[in-house]
Amino acid sequence: MNYHGKYITKKNNRTIARAVLLLVLVVILAAVVSVLVETWDRRPAEPDVTYPMANANVGWNQTFYAGGWSEGT
């Protein structure tokens, strides 16, 4: 009868755990490097056209907030 349990030892389990941990670290490092490289030379987006703000010169007293307006009236 073949006993295959003799091939699974603590040393083999440690080796597999180290390999998996190393693989996870490499994947995380690759993700961080790819994000840094992608944003390295990126310029902020600028709009093609800008329009002035409507009613930019309207004072606070010209709005309905300043003149005694309330929910009850």
Backbone as a chain_set.jsonl record, in Angstrom:
{"seq": "MNYHGKYITKKNNRTIARAVLLLVLVVILAAVVSVLVETWDRRPAEPDVTYPMANANVGWNQTFYAGGWSEGT", "coords": {"N": [[0.827, -1.149, 0.0], [0.494, 2.214, -0.813], [1.747, 4.981, 0.813], [1.079, 8.177, 0.748], [1.339, 10.331, 2.365], [3.839, 10.775, 3.348], [5.164, 12.547, 1.762], [4.274, 15.059, 2.293], [5.439, 17.328, 4.214], [6.492, 19.369, 7.034], [8.456, 21.072, 6.113], [7.952, 21.223, 3.358], [5.426, 22.413, 3.435], [6.094, 24.915, 4.513], [7.69, 25.903, 2.456], [5.871, 26.122, 0.366], [4.127, 28.009, 1.494], [5.836, 30.211, 1.708], [6.344, 30.656, -1.02], [3.789, 31.348, -1.957], [3.323, 33.661, -0.43], [5.394, 35.283, -1.407], [4.563, 35.522, -4.057], [2.159, 36.937, -3.704], [3.17, 39.34, -2.64], [4.685, 40.231, -4.834], [2.662, 40.676, -6.727], [1.203, 42.746, -5.448], [3.193, 44.724, -5.346], [3.599, 45.11, -8.103], [1.11, 46.18, -8.793], [1.129, 48.603, -7.353], [3.325, 49.899, -8.55], [2.372, 50.103, -11.184], [0.219, 51.868, -10.856], [1.586, 54.142, -9.973], [3.225, 54.709, -12.203], [1.292, 55.195, -14.124], [0.101, 57.565, -13.22], [2.196, 59.297, -13.22], [2.982, 61.178, -15.261], [0.678, 62.51, -15.769], [-1.385, 65.15, -16.61], [-3.492, 67.662, -15.165], [-6.945, 67.65, -16.06], [-8.219, 69.959, -18.363], [-10.826, 72.183, -19.18], [-12.372, 72.572, -22.427], [-13.764, 74.877, -23.124], [-14.661, 77.794, -21.315], [-17.22, 79.313, -19.417], [-18.601, 82.352, -18.175], [-19.827, 82.75, -14.806], [-23.263, 82.693, -14.268], [-25.244, 85.397, -13.089], [-23.307, 86.371, -11.31], [-22.798, 88.806, -10.124], [-24.886, 89.419, -8.434], [-26.153, 90.668, -5.47], [-26.351, 89.759, -1.934], [-28.541, 90.898, -0.732], [-30.333, 91.094, -2.809], [-31.453, 88.66, -3.153], [-33.925, 86.188, -2.266], [-33.354, 85.298, 0.233], [-32.528, 87.241, 2.056], [-34.604, 89.032, 2.691], [-36.649, 88.716, 4.823], [-38.152, 86.518, 4.116], [-39.891, 83.533, 4.749], [-40.736, 80.155, 5.698], [-43.317, 80.054, 6.697], [-44.786, 82.126, 5.594]], "CA": [[0.0, 0.0, 0.0], [1.277, 3.442, -0.926], [1.442, 6.014, 1.799], [1.515, 9.428, 0.117], [1.493, 11.357, 3.383], [5.251, 11.007, 3.674], [5.691, 13.617, 0.921], [3.794, 16.331, 2.827], [6.16, 17.57, 5.455], [6.471, 20.771, 7.465], [9.359, 21.821, 5.24], [7.241, 21.472, 2.107], [4.376, 23.388, 3.716], [6.733, 26.219, 4.658], [8.142, 26.329, 1.141], [4.679, 26.537, -0.379], [3.652, 29.245, 2.105], [6.748, 31.276, 1.29], [6.131, 30.925, -2.446], [2.508, 32.058, -2.09], [3.542, 34.992, 0.123], [6.22, 36.01, -2.368], [3.716, 35.821, -5.213], [1.238, 38.006, -3.302], [3.953, 40.566, -2.547], [5.032, 40.662, -6.197], [1.441, 41.215, -7.343], [0.931, 44.04, -4.821], [4.227, 45.645, -5.813], [3.311, 45.421, -9.504], [-0.059, 47.068, -8.82], [1.559, 49.925, -6.889], [4.177, 50.484, -9.588], [1.556, 50.459, -12.342], [-0.53, 53.081, -10.511], [2.523, 55.267, -9.949], [3.649, 55.006, -13.569], [0.149, 55.738, -14.846], [-0.168, 58.936, -12.783], [3.458, 60.024, -13.163], [3.045, 62.302, -16.19], [-0.688, 62.927, -16.078], [-1.697, 66.554, -16.349], [-4.899, 67.809, -14.807], [-7.828, 67.891, -17.198], [-8.649, 71.338, -18.513], [-11.984, 72.253, -20.068], [-12.157, 73.183, -23.737], [-14.39, 76.2, -23.123], [-15.153, 78.237, -20.012], [-18.282, 80.298, -19.481], [-18.695, 83.068, -16.91], [-20.916, 82.318, -13.946], [-24.475, 83.495, -14.391], [-25.646, 86.149, -11.901], [-22.185, 86.452, -10.387], [-22.773, 90.105, -9.467], [-26.102, 89.611, -7.655], [-25.833, 90.795, -4.052], [-27.127, 88.941, -1.012], [-29.798, 91.59, -0.477], [-31.205, 90.933, -3.963], [-31.99, 87.306, -3.157], [-35.064, 86.015, -1.37], [-32.905, 84.871, 1.552], [-32.242, 88.345, 2.95], [-35.708, 89.942, 2.953], [-37.732, 88.293, 5.691], [-38.898, 85.397, 3.542], [-39.839, 82.375, 5.635], [-41.585, 79.048, 5.286], [-44.671, 80.262, 7.157], [-45.516, 83.171, 4.854]], "C": [[0.896, 1.244, 0.0], [0.81, 4.452, 0.107], [1.994, 7.333, 1.258], [1.695, 10.556, 1.122], [2.944, 11.653, 3.712], [5.842, 12.148, 2.855], [5.249, 14.994, 1.409], [4.436, 16.508, 4.191], [6.045, 19.045, 5.823], [7.349, 21.624, 6.563], [8.67, 22.15, 3.92], [6.123, 22.494, 2.31], [4.951, 24.792, 3.86], [7.176, 26.764, 3.302], [6.967, 26.826, 0.304], [4.149, 27.853, 0.176], [4.535, 30.419, 1.713], [6.547, 31.644, -0.174], [4.839, 31.707, -2.666], [2.653, 33.486, -1.574], [4.373, 35.85, -0.822], [5.413, 36.396, -3.599], [2.751, 36.96, -4.891], [1.976, 39.338, -3.215], [4.34, 41.105, -3.919], [3.825, 41.271, -6.894], [1.105, 42.583, -6.762], [1.94, 45.086, -5.29], [3.991, 46.047, -7.264], [2.121, 46.365, -9.622], [0.328, 48.479, -8.392], [2.407, 50.617, -7.951], [3.351, 50.898, -10.794], [0.731, 51.71, -12.078], [0.391, 54.291, -10.517], [2.965, 55.662, -11.353], [2.51, 55.645, -14.35], [-0.086, 57.192, -14.482], [1.083, 59.806, -12.786], [3.426, 61.288, -14.013], [1.655, 62.806, -16.556], [-0.88, 64.383, -15.684], [-3.165, 66.663, -15.966], [-5.743, 68.162, -16.031], [-8.267, 69.347, -17.2], [-9.829, 71.371, -19.478], [-11.629, 72.928, -21.389], [-12.648, 74.629, -23.752], [-14.813, 76.533, -21.705], [-16.187, 79.326, -20.227], [-18.327, 81.034, -18.144], [-19.916, 82.609, -16.118], [-22.115, 83.259, -14.107], [-24.809, 84.135, -13.053], [-24.532, 86.244, -10.862], [-22.184, 87.753, -9.604], [-24.047, 90.396, -8.674], [-25.727, 89.632, -6.182], [-26.748, 89.936, -3.195], [-28.493, 89.563, -0.744], [-30.777, 91.446, -1.634], [-31.829, 89.543, -4.023], [-33.162, 87.212, -2.196], [-34.64, 85.593, 0.022], [-32.832, 86.031, 2.532], [-33.49, 89.121, 3.38], [-36.846, 89.398, 3.777], [-38.587, 87.17, 5.133], [-38.787, 84.222, 4.502], [-40.812, 81.329, 5.124], [-43.048, 79.309, 5.628], [-45.458, 81.26, 6.341], [-45.699, 82.81, 3.417]], "O": [[1.902, 1.314, 0.706], [-0.382, 4.728, 0.24], [3.198, 7.582, 1.297], [2.162, 11.634, 0.756], [3.24, 12.691, 4.302], [6.902, 12.669, 3.201], [5.804, 16.003, 0.973], [4.018, 15.908, 5.182], [5.568, 19.862, 5.036], [7.018, 22.776, 6.281], [8.806, 23.267, 3.421], [5.9, 23.347, 1.45], [4.356, 25.756, 3.379], [7.048, 27.96, 3.039], [7.074, 27.84, -0.386], [3.76, 28.73, -0.595], [4.034, 31.503, 1.419], [6.578, 32.823, -0.526], [4.805, 32.632, -3.478], [2.164, 34.423, -2.204], [4.073, 37.029, -1.011], [5.576, 37.498, -4.124], [2.548, 37.852, -5.716], [1.46, 40.359, -3.67], [4.321, 42.317, -4.134], [3.957, 42.282, -7.583], [0.755, 43.495, -7.511], [1.562, 46.217, -5.597], [4.168, 47.214, -7.616], [2.126, 47.259, -10.468], [-0.106, 49.452, -9.01], [2.218, 51.804, -8.217], [3.608, 51.952, -11.375], [0.556, 52.533, -12.977], [0.016, 55.354, -11.013], [3.066, 56.852, -11.651], [2.742, 56.545, -15.156], [-0.44, 57.987, -15.353], [1.014, 60.966, -12.379], [3.803, 62.359, -13.538], [1.496, 63.475, -17.577], [-0.571, 64.786, -14.562], [-3.986, 65.851, -16.392], [-5.296, 68.886, -16.921], [-8.639, 69.896, -16.163], [-9.828, 70.661, -20.483], [-10.709, 73.743, -21.46], [-12.004, 75.5, -24.337], [-15.273, 75.659, -20.97], [-16.044, 80.163, -21.118], [-18.117, 80.425, -17.095], [-20.904, 82.142, -16.684], [-21.965, 84.48, -14.08], [-24.677, 83.502, -12.005], [-24.798, 86.199, -9.661], [-21.617, 87.803, -8.512], [-24.259, 91.541, -8.277], [-25.059, 88.72, -5.696], [-27.78, 89.449, -3.656], [-29.482, 88.854, -0.554], [-31.972, 91.664, -1.436], [-32.668, 89.291, -4.887], [-33.352, 88.113, -1.379], [-35.48, 85.53, 0.92], [-33.051, 85.834, 3.727], [-33.422, 89.828, 4.385], [-37.992, 89.639, 3.398], [-39.668, 86.909, 5.661], [-37.704, 83.945, 5.017], [-41.612, 81.591, 4.225], [-43.936, 78.834, 4.919], [-46.689, 81.249, 6.385], [-46.29, 83.578, 2.658]]}, "num_chains": 1, "name": "protein.A"}
